[in-house]
Amino acid sequence: MNDSELKQRRLQAGSVGNTDPEIAKTRAARPSARSNRNSNRLAWWAIVARIAITMLGLSICMSYLITETAFWGHSSKWTNWRNYIPRQKRVFTQLELAKHDGSNPSLPLLLAIEGDVYDVSSGWGFYGPGSSYHLFAGHDASRAFGTNCLSRKDHVTHDTRGLSEKELAGIKGWHRYFDNHQKYVKLGVVQLTPIDPEAPIPLPCEDAKPRPK
């Protein structure tokens, strides 16, 4: 290989390694095809989100105008804004629960069913002092929910021994009612005293009153 060929190869190698700084800067600033696709996706999802929020707002406004409710008359725990407030589930003792029977108006009105505690303050007219169903307040009266016995104190208990399948199903139904209510909120659970299996079972209630509505 002669001297002229060596010089030619050195010049070619130098031109590859010494790229023009302006050209290199332009290449670095040029967005890649992948970044363009990602930007387009984000912009598309932003448009979809704006449309969805606008449609939801219009639906709520129309619902208020027609039904005076936010969700076209539908009511459940999912439409109760109180359920979306972050709160730690509380564990009550039976003595603590008993303080929430409405005798102290500064405390929320609570009741329990199958160990779950619910704030029923918005139903004060049903469960507050002087109401027909006040016996449920401050207690887990699961048995009374099943037997409809509102006139016997021995049925104001969580003892469900001896109940029929229909009565037990009634308790489950009331539990679902409170759990899915649009205004009542589950606050936690109550620690219930174990039932002594040797204790006498409450006698059947012959003069059961109608269920609460």
Disulfide bonds with the S-S distance in Angstrom:
Cys149-Cys205 2.06
